[in-house]
Amino acid sequence: MAVRATRQSDADAPGAWAALRNELQRRSLRGAKRALRPLWMRRLDQRNRDSREPLLSAGGPVVSLTTYEPRWHSVHYTIESIGAGALRPSRLVLWVAPSVLLMGMPDALLRLQARGLEIQSCEDLGPHKKDYPLVAQDSTERPLVTADDDVLYWDHWLHTLVAAARERPAYIHAHRVSVMAFDDAGAFRPYLEWSPCRNTRPSALHFFTGVGGVLYPPPMQAALREAGDAFRASCPRADDIWLNAVALRSGIRVCQARAFSPLLFEVPGTREHGLARENRDSGGNDHQLAATYAPHERAWLQALAREGGR
């Protein structure tokens, strides 16, 4: 089922009426979510059983995601939604630890492999599997887009990211961005207190999260390759923190693809065991933020926040 994101103006900062209209649309869609999601998933199930259409298209970016044992039998919904988009990837890679493959290959994933999905095994690096193995081994000629394994992606999610990158190729583009906030002592305020982004401007204070999809230009991929696996020491369970820190250190700014982030449709049951509980709800992000960003980086960002700068 095609559930489109709310379309917004390309203006950097929308006015009050645009914000009100977006909120009313989100509330309406949220109210219909319980009825729409089962219909969408049944459509994806039928597509998985019956379709022979390729998941790939030569002109698209590379899309990478990872999954683990509790989602091994539901990740096909996410992948099928990506393959049904208005723009399809040129490669679609699912990274898993060897222990996942020991569970056996679900029929739904076998059907997706026949249509172009790559399933590759690598060391179990948690959420870092979605980007680290790929940037460590591949060239950086195409944009790389990462996706999460517990979301149903709407038809224009990938097209919107690519269109934004075409206009501003030097930046990272994401569908969901928060604005970093600091206390008077220069420490990060709790992650849950950060405000959502409401513009499309590039800024060092913008902190993207991978759940809605993120596009990394080739220079960012090169920076990740050079940074290596230092995430093991500071944020082994928070790929978003590492990716944002590397972007900051490389001078690559972050843009939200549209002024308002879309309402996401999660695959039911997938959040019970996910990192959202550990990192967001239980304070894991706050500990890993403090461990990853150096004091001088926090001081610079705090000064930027005080000045309202980019």
Backbone bond lengths (Angstrom), bond angles and torsions (degrees), N, CA, C in turn:
res aa  C-N    CA-C-N  psi(-1)  N-CA   C-N-CA  omega(-1)  CA-C   N-CA-C  phi
1 M - - - 1.460 - - 1.517 108.55 -
2 A 1.308 117.45 132.14 1.457 121.66 -177.72 1.518 109.32 -86.87
3 V 1.321 116.64 107.59 1.464 121.37 174.29 1.507 106.48 -110.92
4 R 1.303 116.75 111.50 1.453 121.43 -173.08 1.523 111.13 -86.93
5 A 1.339 115.09 147.33 1.452 119.62 171.96 1.522 109.04 -70.49
6 T 1.340 115.88 153.22 1.449 120.53 176.32 1.521 109.49 -61.69
7 R 1.314 117.10 127.37 1.458 120.71 179.35 1.522 109.48 -80.71
8 Q 1.341 115.54 137.27 1.449 120.51 -177.85 1.519 109.96 -128.19
9 S 1.304 114.83 161.31 1.448 121.60 174.65 1.521 110.11 -64.76
10 D 1.330 116.41 156.00 1.454 120.54 177.02 1.521 111.72 -80.56
11 A 1.313 118.20 -0.78 1.455 120.58 178.77 1.526 110.13 -60.21
12 D 1.354 115.76 144.42 1.461 119.68 -177.15 1.519 111.86 -60.74
13 A 1.318 118.07 -43.70 1.462 121.48 -175.94 1.526 108.91 -131.75
14 P 1.311 118.63 112.76 1.461 121.02 -178.13 1.517 111.95 -73.51
15 G 1.317 115.97 159.84 1.450 121.09 179.03 1.518 112.43 -83.04
16 A 1.332 114.40 -178.37 1.460 120.36 -176.03 1.524 111.70 -63.97
17 W 1.337 116.89 -38.29 1.470 119.04 -178.88 1.523 111.08 -66.69
18 A 1.328 116.70 -38.55 1.457 119.60 177.70 1.524 110.98 -64.67
19 A 1.337 116.57 -39.37 1.465 120.12 177.97 1.526 111.11 -64.67
20 L 1.329 116.39 -41.40 1.468 119.90 179.00 1.522 110.68 -65.18
21 R 1.314 116.92 -43.99 1.457 120.88 179.66 1.528 110.85 -61.51
22 N 1.346 116.44 -42.09 1.454 119.62 178.64 1.521 111.29 -63.09
23 E 1.322 117.34 -41.65 1.460 119.93 -179.09 1.521 111.23 -65.19
24 L 1.312 117.56 -40.16 1.466 120.51 178.17 1.527 111.00 -64.95
25 Q 1.329 116.96 -39.77 1.460 120.22 178.13 1.523 111.66 -66.55
26 R 1.335 116.88 -39.40 1.457 120.48 178.31 1.529 110.59 -64.24
27 R 1.318 116.70 -41.63 1.462 119.67 179.91 1.526 110.95 -65.02
28 S 1.322 115.66 -39.50 1.455 119.32 178.72 1.526 110.99 -64.49
29 L 1.334 116.41 -45.25 1.458 120.24 179.97 1.522 111.01 -68.08
30 R 1.342 117.21 -37.56 1.462 120.10 177.88 1.520 110.69 -62.23
31 G 1.329 116.61 -38.44 1.451 120.18 179.06 1.517 112.59 -66.60
32 A 1.341 116.62 -29.53 1.467 120.61 -179.33 1.523 112.55 -92.29
33 K 1.316 117.05 -2.96 1.461 121.43 -172.77 1.530 112.10 -59.92
34 R 1.326 117.11 -42.92 1.466 120.02 -176.73 1.520 111.44 -62.46
35 A 1.324 116.80 -33.44 1.466 119.44 179.12 1.524 112.17 -83.64
36 L 1.336 117.65 -35.83 1.462 121.03 -175.46 1.526 112.97 -74.32
37 R 1.325 116.69 -38.35 1.465 119.37 -173.22 1.534 113.02 -61.24
38 P 1.338 120.52 -46.55 1.474 118.13 178.28 1.525 113.23 -61.16
39 L 1.337 116.82 -36.20 1.460 120.11 177.74 1.525 110.89 -64.47
40 W 1.319 115.49 -43.38 1.463 121.08 179.28 1.530 110.27 -62.19
41 M 1.323 116.66 -44.08 1.463 119.92 -178.18 1.528 111.93 -68.59
42 R 1.313 117.59 -35.36 1.470 119.32 175.38 1.525 110.69 -64.94
43 R 1.338 116.18 -38.32 1.462 119.78 176.76 1.539 110.92 -63.18
44 L 1.326 116.08 -40.77 1.460 119.88 179.00 1.530 111.46 -68.14
45 D 1.333 116.87 -38.19 1.457 120.58 176.42 1.533 110.97 -60.72
46 Q 1.316 115.05 -45.14 1.466 119.17 179.99 1.517 110.44 -64.65
47 R 1.315 116.75 -40.80 1.459 120.57 178.54 1.529 110.25 -61.69
48 N 1.331 115.89 -41.09 1.463 119.28 -179.68 1.522 111.74 -63.49
49 R 1.317 116.93 -38.87 1.469 120.31 -178.57 1.524 112.76 -74.70
50 D 1.345 116.48 -36.01 1.458 119.85 -167.50 1.525 115.51 -106.93
51 S 1.326 117.71 -26.60 1.460 119.49 -170.13 1.523 112.16 -77.98
52 R 1.309 115.72 143.51 1.460 123.15 170.05 1.529 110.39 -114.97
53 E 1.305 116.39 8.28 1.460 121.33 -177.73 1.527 110.02 -69.45
54 P 1.330 118.33 134.97 1.467 120.15 178.77 1.528 111.86 -60.55
55 L 1.321 115.65 147.11 1.460 120.95 174.15 1.517 111.80 -79.92
56 L 1.321 117.34 -12.87 1.459 122.37 -167.69 1.523 111.80 -114.19
57 S 1.337 114.00 159.05 1.458 122.09 173.33 1.524 107.63 -145.04
58 A 1.319 116.59 138.90 1.461 120.59 -171.55 1.522 113.37 -60.25
59 G 1.317 118.20 -28.31 1.453 120.01 -174.22 1.510 115.93 -89.19
60 G 1.315 118.24 -2.12 1.460 120.46 -174.80 1.518 113.48 -85.52
61 P 1.338 116.97 171.49 1.457 120.93 175.08 1.528 110.49 -79.43
62 V 1.307 116.67 174.94 1.461 122.04 171.62 1.529 108.01 -82.48
63 V 1.316 116.90 133.36 1.468 121.86 176.54 1.516 108.56 -117.47
64 S 1.325 115.76 131.68 1.458 121.89 -177.30 1.523 109.94 -131.14
65 L 1.329 116.30 141.34 1.464 122.18 174.99 1.509 109.22 -150.21
66 T 1.316 116.42 167.45 1.457 121.28 177.47 1.518 109.32 -133.41
67 T 1.312 115.61 161.36 1.461 120.49 175.39 1.517 108.53 -146.65
68 Y 1.324 116.01 173.75 1.458 121.21 179.30 1.523 108.82 -143.36
69 E 1.342 115.79 -178.02 1.457 120.45 -166.27 1.534 114.80 -51.44
70 P 1.342 120.95 -49.38 1.462 118.89 -175.99 1.539 114.75 -62.57
71 R 1.345 116.98 -18.74 1.470 119.89 -177.40 1.528 112.98 -112.25
72 W 1.330 116.87 7.98 1.457 121.24 -176.66 1.523 112.23 -60.32
73 H 1.317 117.29 -31.50 1.455 120.77 -177.75 1.529 112.94 -99.91
74 S 1.322 117.88 7.59 1.472 120.33 176.57 1.522 112.85 -125.81
75 V 1.349 118.16 -11.18 1.457 120.72 -176.39 1.525 112.07 -63.70
76 H 1.339 117.50 -20.32 1.470 118.75 -179.61 1.526 112.01 -63.10
77 Y 1.341 117.83 -25.92 1.461 119.20 176.80 1.530 110.30 -63.22
78 T 1.325 116.07 -46.10 1.466 120.12 178.29 1.524 110.98 -61.14
79 I 1.326 116.51 -47.70 1.461 120.55 -176.75 1.526 110.89 -64.60
80 E 1.315 116.46 -41.14 1.461 119.77 179.15 1.523 110.72 -63.91
81 S 1.327 117.59 -37.61 1.464 120.05 178.51 1.527 111.03 -66.49
82 I 1.322 117.41 -35.74 1.466 120.76 177.26 1.531 109.91 -65.73
83 G 1.329 116.47 -43.65 1.459 120.11 -179.48 1.510 114.09 -68.80
84 A 1.344 116.74 -18.02 1.461 120.54 179.76 1.520 112.45 -92.01
85 G 1.328 117.94 3.78 1.451 121.39 -175.09 1.517 114.15 -71.77
86 A 1.337 115.30 165.44 1.463 121.33 178.46 1.521 111.10 -63.83
87 L 1.337 116.81 -32.06 1.460 122.35 173.50 1.523 106.69 -120.85
88 R 1.327 116.10 128.39 1.450 120.67 -179.93 1.531 109.81 -103.22
89 P 1.331 117.62 153.02 1.461 119.92 179.97 1.523 112.11 -74.19
90 S 1.335 115.59 160.14 1.460 120.35 173.53 1.526 111.02 -82.58
91 R 1.317 116.07 -28.01 1.472 122.97 169.64 1.516 107.57 -137.16
92 L 1.322 116.23 146.17 1.461 121.78 177.15 1.522 106.13 -134.71
93 V 1.332 116.10 109.68 1.458 121.63 -170.46 1.522 109.99 -118.17
94 L 1.322 116.27 127.57 1.462 123.50 174.61 1.521 107.99 -108.39
95 W 1.345 116.12 119.94 1.461 121.85 -178.70 1.521 109.71 -100.92
96 V 1.331 116.57 133.17 1.456 120.97 179.20 1.525 109.55 -139.32
97 A 1.326 115.27 155.22 1.458 120.78 173.83 1.520 109.57 -75.68
98 P 1.331 118.19 156.30 1.466 120.39 178.95 1.526 113.38 -55.70
99 S 1.324 117.22 -32.92 1.467 120.11 -179.18 1.527 112.13 -62.92
100 V 1.333 117.09 -28.68 1.464 120.23 179.37 1.522 110.01 -70.18
101 L 1.312 117.40 -41.05 1.459 120.35 -179.03 1.527 111.91 -63.92
102 L 1.336 116.89 -25.66 1.464 120.22 178.90 1.530 112.03 -66.84
103 M 1.339 116.81 -15.57 1.453 120.42 178.47 1.523 112.07 -76.66
104 G 1.324 117.80 -10.67 1.452 121.05 -176.01 1.514 111.11 91.57
105 M 1.312 116.60 153.12 1.457 121.97 -175.95 1.529 110.55 -88.72
106 P 1.346 118.26 119.30 1.463 119.79 176.16 1.524 111.40 -62.73
107 D 1.326 116.13 148.10 1.462 120.41 -179.76 1.531 111.29 -58.44
108 A 1.325 116.13 -36.83 1.472 119.05 -178.42 1.527 111.01 -62.03
109 L 1.326 117.63 -38.11 1.459 120.44 179.10 1.526 111.41 -74.94
110 L 1.312 117.49 -33.36 1.466 119.80 174.58 1.525 110.69 -60.54
111 R 1.328 116.45 -41.72 1.472 119.74 178.10 1.528 110.78 -64.92
112 L 1.341 116.84 -36.85 1.457 119.83 178.94 1.531 111.39 -70.39
113 Q 1.314 116.93 -35.69 1.470 119.71 175.23 1.525 111.10 -59.72
114 A 1.314 116.52 -39.50 1.461 120.50 -179.79 1.519 111.83 -64.84
115 R 1.320 116.95 -19.97 1.468 121.54 -179.13 1.529 112.62 -103.75
116 G 1.349 117.56 7.12 1.456 119.58 172.29 1.510 116.94 124.47
117 L 1.331 118.91 -9.11 1.460 120.32 178.62 1.524 110.77 -65.85
118 E 1.336 116.72 135.19 1.459 122.24 171.39 1.530 108.22 -101.26
119 I 1.317 116.82 129.82 1.465 121.39 173.38 1.512 106.99 -114.55
120 Q 1.339 116.16 115.86 1.452 120.99 -176.97 1.518 109.93 -121.28
121 S 1.321 115.64 144.57 1.456 121.97 179.61 1.523 110.11 -101.70
122 C 1.329 115.59 143.44 1.455 120.68 178.96 1.524 108.96 -152.34
123 E 1.309 116.65 172.76 1.460 121.43 175.40 1.525 109.53 -54.33
124 D 1.319 115.93 143.60 1.459 119.70 -179.10 1.529 109.88 -75.79
125 L 1.323 115.11 95.83 1.459 122.55 179.31 1.519 111.87 -104.37
126 G 1.327 116.59 21.19 1.459 119.88 -179.22 1.513 110.55 62.68
127 P 1.340 117.47 -138.68 1.469 119.76 -177.26 1.518 113.67 -68.13
128 H 1.332 117.84 -16.76 1.466 120.65 179.05 1.521 112.26 -68.89
129 K 1.321 117.40 -10.47 1.473 119.66 178.30 1.518 111.80 -63.99
130 K 1.312 118.30 -24.80 1.468 119.01 -175.19 1.526 112.53 -71.18
131 D 1.343 118.17 -19.79 1.461 118.96 -177.83 1.525 113.34 -128.33
132 Y 1.334 118.63 -40.68 1.465 120.37 -171.10 1.524 113.49 -60.54
133 P 1.331 120.62 -49.50 1.476 118.63 -178.01 1.521 112.77 -60.83
134 L 1.318 116.59 -34.96 1.458 119.94 -177.06 1.525 111.37 -72.47
135 V 1.331 117.69 -48.09 1.465 119.10 -178.28 1.522 111.07 -71.00
136 A 1.322 117.16 -23.72 1.462 119.77 179.95 1.526 112.22 -73.56
137 Q 1.335 117.53 -23.38 1.463 119.33 -173.59 1.520 113.99 -117.03
138 D 1.330 118.60 -17.35 1.461 119.76 -171.16 1.526 112.65 -110.48
139 S 1.327 114.80 164.03 1.457 121.21 175.18 1.524 109.99 -73.17
140 T 1.308 116.30 172.51 1.462 121.03 -174.59 1.526 111.74 -117.87
141 E 1.314 117.23 35.37 1.461 119.58 -175.84 1.521 112.42 -77.39
142 R 1.320 119.01 -31.55 1.457 122.43 -177.63 1.526 110.29 -108.29
143 P 1.318 117.24 153.63 1.466 119.02 170.87 1.533 109.81 -61.30
144 L 1.316 114.96 147.81 1.455 121.77 175.36 1.526 108.13 -111.13
145 V 1.316 116.32 130.36 1.474 121.34 176.66 1.519 107.23 -118.17
146 T 1.334 116.12 129.54 1.454 120.38 174.68 1.525 109.56 -104.07
147 A 1.324 115.05 147.83 1.457 122.27 179.21 1.524 108.61 -131.51
148 D 1.318 117.12 160.55 1.456 121.80 174.45 1.525 109.93 -96.22
149 D 1.317 115.44 159.72 1.465 120.21 -173.18 1.519 113.60 -94.02
150 D 1.334 117.67 8.67 1.467 119.98 -176.49 1.519 112.68 -125.87
151 V 1.336 116.75 23.01 1.467 122.26 -176.19 1.521 109.69 -125.28
152 L 1.331 116.31 142.96 1.460 122.03 169.21 1.523 107.08 -92.95
153 Y 1.317 116.86 114.47 1.468 120.71 -174.27 1.524 111.04 -87.87
154 W 1.318 114.80 130.96 1.454 122.05 -177.00 1.526 110.42 -73.22
155 D 1.325 116.28 168.43 1.463 119.71 -167.41 1.520 114.77 -65.33
156 H 1.339 119.39 -28.28 1.460 120.56 -176.59 1.528 113.08 -108.03
157 W 1.334 117.74 15.74 1.470 118.59 -175.42 1.532 111.58 -62.22
158 L 1.334 117.30 -44.30 1.458 120.89 -177.18 1.526 110.93 -77.17
159 H 1.311 116.65 -39.47 1.465 120.67 178.29 1.523 110.94 -59.94
160 T 1.340 117.06 -40.39 1.462 120.86 -179.55 1.520 111.39 -63.98
161 L 1.336 117.54 -42.66 1.459 120.59 178.36 1.528 111.59 -63.87
162 V 1.321 116.56 -43.76 1.461 120.52 -178.58 1.527 110.83 -67.14
163 A 1.330 116.69 -39.42 1.465 120.08 177.96 1.525 111.18 -63.79
164 A 1.333 117.08 -41.15 1.462 120.59 178.10 1.527 110.60 -64.17
165 A 1.332 116.68 -40.45 1.461 120.55 179.64 1.524 111.79 -69.28
166 R 1.312 116.98 -30.07 1.453 119.96 177.73 1.540 110.27 -65.76
167 E 1.323 117.25 -36.12 1.469 121.16 178.76 1.522 112.02 -77.77
168 R 1.335 116.95 -33.72 1.455 121.64 -177.43 1.533 108.24 -134.54
169 P 1.321 117.67 77.17 1.469 120.53 -170.57 1.519 114.84 -71.05
170 A 1.315 119.16 -14.71 1.464 120.98 -174.95 1.524 112.85 -83.70
171 Y 1.334 117.32 -7.45 1.461 120.18 -170.83 1.529 112.56 -111.35
172 I 1.340 114.33 164.54 1.455 122.15 167.57 1.519 107.79 -84.70
173 H 1.322 116.58 138.56 1.468 121.11 -179.56 1.525 109.09 -123.39
174 A 1.322 116.00 133.36 1.459 121.38 -176.78 1.519 109.84 -139.43
175 H 1.327 115.64 156.23 1.455 120.25 177.72 1.527 113.07 -84.99
176 R 1.329 117.79 -21.57 1.468 120.16 -179.55 1.518 109.37 -134.14
177 V 1.323 115.90 119.53 1.465 122.65 -175.07 1.522 108.78 -133.74
178 S 1.323 116.28 140.32 1.460 122.80 172.22 1.519 108.97 -112.89
179 V 1.336 116.43 164.53 1.465 121.80 179.52 1.525 108.25 -109.71
180 M 1.307 117.33 121.24 1.454 121.97 -178.95 1.524 110.74 -58.53
181 A 1.323 116.12 142.77 1.467 121.68 179.51 1.521 109.28 -134.20
182 F 1.338 116.30 149.20 1.455 122.41 -173.42 1.521 110.79 -131.86
183 D 1.340 114.89 152.71 1.458 118.55 173.90 1.521 109.45 -90.33
184 D 1.324 117.11 179.57 1.467 120.89 -175.32 1.523 112.66 -65.38
185 A 1.329 116.45 -23.27 1.461 119.77 -179.65 1.523 112.58 -84.98
186 G 1.313 116.87 -3.15 1.460 120.28 178.84 1.504 114.67 92.72
187 A 1.330 117.16 2.86 1.466 120.10 176.86 1.520 109.94 -85.83
188 F 1.329 115.80 156.62 1.452 119.20 174.73 1.533 109.98 -62.85
189 R 1.319 116.04 136.23 1.450 118.81 167.63 1.526 107.87 -70.01
190 P 1.339 118.59 157.28 1.469 119.40 -179.92 1.522 111.61 -51.16
191 Y 1.308 115.42 138.31 1.464 121.37 -176.33 1.531 111.95 -52.83
192 L 1.308 116.98 -37.41 1.465 120.47 -177.98 1.524 112.70 -67.36
193 E 1.331 117.67 -13.67 1.461 121.11 179.48 1.530 112.77 -94.36
194 W 1.321 117.65 -5.09 1.460 119.30 179.06 1.521 109.98 -68.89
195 S 1.314 115.67 144.86 1.465 121.24 -177.75 1.524 110.67 -86.37
196 P 1.327 117.19 148.46 1.465 119.30 174.09 1.518 110.88 -70.59
197 C 1.316 116.30 145.90 1.457 121.68 176.19 1.524 109.48 -67.25
198 R 1.328 115.96 144.41 1.465 121.44 178.97 1.526 110.90 -132.51
199 N 1.324 117.02 34.66 1.463 120.78 177.85 1.518 108.85 -157.07
200 T 1.321 116.04 175.36 1.469 121.66 178.82 1.522 112.15 -112.14
201 R 1.334 117.13 15.88 1.459 120.45 -179.90 1.520 111.41 -71.61
202 P 1.323 118.32 147.36 1.468 120.66 170.80 1.523 110.28 -76.15
203 S 1.311 117.55 139.37 1.460 120.53 179.93 1.522 110.06 -157.03
204 A 1.326 115.59 145.17 1.459 121.22 172.60 1.517 111.67 -71.85
205 L 1.337 117.33 -17.59 1.457 121.40 179.02 1.519 112.53 -84.58
206 H 1.302 117.42 -7.86 1.460 121.12 -179.80 1.531 109.51 -80.10
207 F 1.326 115.00 130.20 1.457 122.47 -178.16 1.518 107.77 -119.10
208 F 1.323 116.56 108.82 1.468 119.82 -177.11 1.517 110.42 -84.59
209 T 1.321 115.54 150.85 1.461 121.48 172.29 1.524 107.95 -119.82
210 G 1.317 115.65 145.13 1.451 120.40 -169.31 1.507 115.53 -77.57
211 V 1.327 117.97 -11.40 1.456 120.32 -169.92 1.526 113.28 -58.39
212 G 1.326 118.39 -38.30 1.459 120.18 -178.17 1.509 114.16 -88.12
213 G 1.320 117.16 -8.18 1.457 122.05 -176.35 1.522 110.88 108.62
214 V 1.330 116.58 136.89 1.464 122.81 -178.53 1.523 108.86 -136.32
215 L 1.327 116.79 136.18 1.467 122.47 176.59 1.522 109.60 -106.85
216 Y 1.347 115.60 125.92 1.463 122.85 179.22 1.525 109.35 -110.11
217 P 1.337 117.66 121.21 1.465 119.27 177.76 1.527 110.54 -71.42
218 P 1.321 118.28 164.09 1.462 120.52 -178.97 1.524 115.19 -51.59
219 P 1.367 120.87 -40.55 1.471 117.99 178.70 1.526 113.68 -61.32
220 M 1.324 117.55 -33.61 1.456 119.63 177.27 1.521 110.95 -69.20
221 Q 1.317 116.62 -37.13 1.462 119.13 177.01 1.531 110.60 -63.73
222 A 1.324 116.54 -39.40 1.463 120.19 177.41 1.524 110.62 -64.88
223 A 1.331 116.64 -38.54 1.465 120.32 178.66 1.523 110.96 -65.05
224 L 1.319 117.15 -38.96 1.460 120.59 178.16 1.527 111.01 -65.89
225 R 1.325 116.21 -39.25 1.459 119.33 177.94 1.520 110.38 -62.62
226 E 1.329 115.78 -43.11 1.464 119.73 -179.38 1.525 111.38 -67.56
227 A 1.341 117.56 -35.54 1.466 120.83 -179.13 1.518 112.30 -70.08
228 G 1.325 117.40 -23.53 1.454 121.16 175.91 1.516 113.38 66.61
229 D 1.328 115.51 -143.33 1.466 120.14 -173.31 1.524 112.57 -108.97
230 A 1.315 118.03 32.84 1.464 121.04 178.10 1.522 112.30 -63.46
231 F 1.325 117.34 -13.19 1.461 120.40 176.92 1.524 111.98 -61.63
232 R 1.333 117.13 -21.49 1.460 120.15 -178.54 1.529 111.56 -58.10
233 A 1.320 116.92 -33.60 1.464 120.85 -175.48 1.520 113.16 -84.83
234 S 1.325 117.83 -34.38 1.466 119.41 -171.08 1.517 114.78 -106.20
235 C 1.332 117.94 -37.38 1.470 119.34 -175.31 1.527 109.88 -146.91
236 P 1.322 118.48 62.90 1.464 120.50 -176.16 1.512 113.84 -65.64
237 R 1.332 118.10 -18.53 1.460 120.97 -176.57 1.522 112.25 -114.58
238 A 1.332 117.67 13.84 1.471 120.52 -175.98 1.520 108.94 -140.26
239 D 1.319 116.79 85.71 1.461 120.30 -179.06 1.518 111.92 -65.68
240 D 1.337 117.61 -34.76 1.466 119.24 -179.52 1.527 111.19 -59.60
241 I 1.330 117.28 -40.40 1.464 120.53 -179.43 1.527 110.29 -63.58
242 W 1.309 116.57 -45.77 1.463 120.10 179.68 1.522 111.36 -62.88
243 L 1.306 117.19 -45.88 1.464 121.12 -177.35 1.527 110.98 -63.10
244 N 1.320 117.23 -41.85 1.467 120.07 177.94 1.520 111.87 -67.11
245 A 1.334 117.00 -37.55 1.460 119.86 178.66 1.527 111.21 -65.51
246 V 1.327 116.80 -42.49 1.465 120.04 178.00 1.531 110.37 -63.62
247 A 1.319 117.07 -39.79 1.471 120.06 177.42 1.525 110.55 -60.03
248 L 1.339 116.71 -45.45 1.468 120.70 179.38 1.520 110.65 -59.28
249 R 1.329 116.95 -47.40 1.466 121.26 -176.29 1.522 112.18 -68.73
250 S 1.328 116.03 -20.75 1.473 120.41 179.93 1.522 112.40 -96.53
251 G 1.328 116.68 -0.96 1.455 120.32 179.95 1.511 114.05 72.71
252 I 1.336 117.44 24.07 1.463 121.87 -179.21 1.520 108.81 -101.79
253 R 1.315 117.00 117.29 1.457 121.81 -175.83 1.534 111.15 -83.83
254 V 1.323 114.40 165.71 1.463 122.17 -174.39 1.520 109.80 -117.98
255 C 1.323 116.03 134.92 1.466 122.74 176.14 1.531 109.29 -121.40
256 Q 1.316 116.53 142.90 1.460 119.93 166.28 1.524 107.41 -83.65
257 A 1.315 117.20 134.30 1.460 121.09 -171.46 1.519 112.29 -61.62
258 R 1.326 116.62 -35.33 1.457 122.09 174.51 1.512 108.91 -134.19
259 A 1.306 115.74 162.78 1.463 119.17 -172.75 1.524 112.64 -61.26
260 F 1.325 117.51 -28.80 1.455 121.41 179.36 1.526 108.98 -122.99
261 S 1.313 115.98 136.64 1.459 119.34 177.59 1.521 109.81 -72.79
262 P 1.332 118.36 149.43 1.455 121.43 -178.40 1.524 111.81 -78.18
263 L 1.307 115.88 157.87 1.455 121.43 170.80 1.521 107.84 -77.06
264 L 1.321 116.88 126.10 1.460 121.38 -175.58 1.521 111.31 -96.37
265 F 1.317 115.33 144.85 1.456 122.66 175.34 1.533 107.54 -105.04
266 E 1.329 117.68 110.60 1.449 121.99 -179.88 1.534 110.02 -85.85
267 V 1.324 115.19 151.94 1.462 120.30 172.18 1.524 107.56 -71.57
268 P 1.317 119.71 125.41 1.472 121.41 -175.46 1.529 112.08 -57.01
269 G 1.331 114.89 138.70 1.456 121.12 175.90 1.508 115.44 85.60
270 T 1.334 118.26 -8.68 1.462 119.54 -174.12 1.526 112.97 -82.21
271 R 1.320 118.37 -17.67 1.461 120.23 -177.78 1.529 113.43 -85.43
272 E 1.326 116.88 -7.43 1.464 119.87 -177.26 1.520 112.12 -66.67
273 H 1.341 117.07 -30.34 1.459 120.44 -176.62 1.530 111.68 -119.98
274 G 1.310 118.38 9.80 1.449 120.62 -172.51 1.515 114.02 -81.81
275 L 1.354 114.62 171.95 1.456 120.93 179.68 1.519 112.43 -68.78
276 A 1.324 118.34 -17.41 1.463 119.88 179.67 1.523 110.91 -58.05
277 R 1.301 117.12 -39.00 1.466 120.05 178.52 1.519 111.24 -65.11
278 E 1.313 115.88 -45.86 1.470 121.44 -175.95 1.524 111.81 -71.49
279 N 1.336 117.05 -45.99 1.461 120.68 -172.36 1.519 113.36 -86.90
280 R 1.316 116.22 -46.94 1.462 119.22 -175.14 1.519 111.75 -86.13
281 D 1.332 116.78 -52.80 1.456 120.35 -171.20 1.520 113.32 -79.78
282 S 1.341 118.21 -25.86 1.463 121.04 -176.89 1.522 113.30 -108.59
283 G 1.321 117.45 11.43 1.460 120.18 174.33 1.513 115.46 84.83
284 G 1.341 118.33 6.90 1.456 119.71 -179.90 1.520 113.12 -61.17
285 N 1.324 116.65 -35.85 1.466 119.53 178.76 1.522 111.32 -62.14
286 D 1.335 117.11 -40.43 1.470 120.13 -176.53 1.529 110.99 -63.33
287 H 1.324 117.53 -42.17 1.465 120.76 179.20 1.522 110.88 -65.99
288 Q 1.324 116.87 -41.47 1.460 120.01 -176.66 1.526 111.76 -76.31
289 L 1.323 118.31 -29.74 1.464 120.64 172.77 1.517 110.29 -61.66
290 A 1.335 116.34 -47.15 1.465 120.43 -178.89 1.520 111.33 -63.59
291 A 1.342 116.99 -33.12 1.458 120.41 -178.81 1.521 113.12 -79.10
292 T 1.329 117.33 -23.25 1.466 121.06 -172.86 1.524 112.36 -94.14
293 Y 1.325 117.65 -44.48 1.466 121.22 -177.84 1.527 109.67 -85.14
294 A 1.328 116.04 125.94 1.460 121.15 179.34 1.533 110.26 -71.14
295 P 1.337 117.99 156.90 1.471 120.30 -179.98 1.522 113.62 -54.27
296 H 1.333 117.52 -40.31 1.468 118.78 -178.87 1.534 111.05 -69.02
297 E 1.331 117.75 -29.52 1.460 120.25 176.73 1.531 110.74 -70.36
298 R 1.326 116.14 -42.36 1.465 119.13 177.23 1.521 110.98 -64.03
299 A 1.337 116.82 -39.97 1.465 119.94 -179.88 1.528 110.84 -63.32
300 W 1.324 116.29 -42.42 1.468 119.60 179.63 1.528 110.91 -64.52
301 L 1.332 116.64 -43.29 1.460 120.50 179.30 1.517 111.26 -65.74
302 Q 1.327 117.32 -38.98 1.462 119.49 178.29 1.526 111.09 -63.41
303 A 1.334 117.01 -42.09 1.459 120.15 176.79 1.513 111.79 -62.50
304 L 1.323 115.33 -38.67 1.467 119.68 177.64 1.519 110.78 -64.40
305 A 1.329 116.57 -40.36 1.456 120.84 179.23 1.527 111.16 -64.43
306 R 1.333 116.79 -39.59 1.470 120.12 178.85 1.519 112.02 -63.77
307 E 1.334 114.67 -34.21 1.465 119.32 -178.98 1.523 113.00 -84.56
308 G 1.344 115.83 -7.44 1.455 119.21 -176.97 1.509 112.27 67.50
309 G 1.330 116.01 28.52 1.461 120.73 -173.66 1.508 113.42 -91.64
310 R 1.312 114.75 -172.65 1.456 123.41 -177.33 1.516 112.24 -112.34
